[in-house]
Amino acid sequence: MKVHVVPVDWISHRKVLQAIRGEVFIEEQGVPQEIEWDGQDDIAHHFLAINESGLRVGCGRLLPKGQIGRMAVQQSQRGSGIGQDLLDATIEKAKELGFGRVFLHAQSQV
């Protein structure tokens, strides 16, 4: 199923971004809440993956220092290229912002 990755604002999309990240990181992977909610979301550029049915299935963020992270895809949607779509959109935004380089902060197994 095709997805569209769109930039979103943290203030207006906080609940859906928190829901996806909470499901993937806190519930599924056991990441402590105090680590997941690191206080940097207000300054980040956020991205949301939406499938053809309108379901929000993944997200990611870009921090001002060039760090890409908090990339999460719902378990039922993994293996379909959504993570790559999120990464591509994030890198494209970094280029638009004039970043000379970015770096990915992610779990090595994923």
C-alpha positions in Angstrom: 0.0 0.0 0.0 1.4 3.4 -1.0 2.0 6.0 1.7 2.4 9.8 1.6 4.9 11.4 3.9 4.0 14.9 4.9 5.7 17.5 7.1 3.5 18.3 10.2 3.7 20.7 13.1 4.2 19.2 16.6 1.6 21.5 18.1 -1.2 20.5 15.8 -0.2 16.8 15.4 1.2 16.1 18.9 -1.5 13.5 19.7 -1.1 11.3 16.6 2.8 11.5 16.8 2.7 10.6 20.5 0.3 7.7 19.8 2.5 6.2 17.1 5.8 6.7 19.1 4.1 5.5 22.3 2.9 2.3 20.6 6.2 1.5 18.9 8.8 2.7 21.4 7.2 2.7 24.8 4.7 -0.2 24.6 6.4 -2.5 22.0 10.1 -1.9 22.7 9.9 -0.9 26.4 11.6 2.5 26.0 11.1 4.5 29.3 8.8 7.5 28.8 11.4 9.9 30.2 13.8 8.8 27.4 11.2 9.0 24.6 9.8 12.4 25.6 13.1 14.2 25.6 11.8 17.7 25.4 13.1 18.3 21.8 9.9 17.8 19.9 9.0 21.5 20.1 12.1 22.4 18.1 12.0 19.5 15.6 10.7 19.2 12.1 8.2 16.3 12.1 7.0 13.9 9.4 3.9 11.7 9.3 3.3 8.7 7.0 -0.3 8.4 5.9 -1.5 5.4 3.9 -4.0 5.3 1.0 -6.8 4.6 3.5 -5.9 7.8 5.5 -4.4 5.9 8.4 -1.4 7.4 10.1 1.1 4.6 10.1 4.6 6.1 10.8 6.5 9.2 11.9 10.0 10.7 12.2 11.7 13.9 13.1 14.7 16.1 12.2 16.4 18.1 14.9 18.1 21.5 14.3 21.6 19.9 14.7 20.9 17.5 11.8 19.9 14.5 13.8 17.2 12.3 12.2 15.4 10.1 14.7 12.2 9.0 16.4 11.4 7.1 13.2 8.6 4.7 14.0 6.4 2.5 11.8 3.5 0.6 13.2 4.3 -3.1 13.4 1.5 -4.2 11.0 2.9 -1.8 8.4 6.6 -2.7 8.5 8.5 -4.2 5.6 6.6 -2.1 3.0 9.1 0.7 2.6 7.5 3.2 4.9 10.7 3.7 6.9 12.6 4.5 3.7 9.9 6.9 2.6 10.1 8.7 6.0 13.9 8.8 5.8 13.8 10.2 2.2 11.4 13.0 3.2 13.5 13.9 6.2 16.7 14.1 4.2 14.9 16.2 1.5 13.8 18.6 4.2 17.3 18.8 5.6 18.6 19.7 2.1 15.9 22.4 1.8 17.1 23.8 5.1 20.7 23.9 3.9 22.2 21.1 6.0 25.5 20.0 4.7 25.1 16.7 6.4 22.7 14.8 8.7 23.0 11.8 10.9 20.6 9.0 11.9 20.0 8.2 15.5 18.4 4.8 15.4 18.6 1.3 16.8 21.2 -0.7 14.8 18.9 -3.7 14.4 16.3 -1.6 12.6 
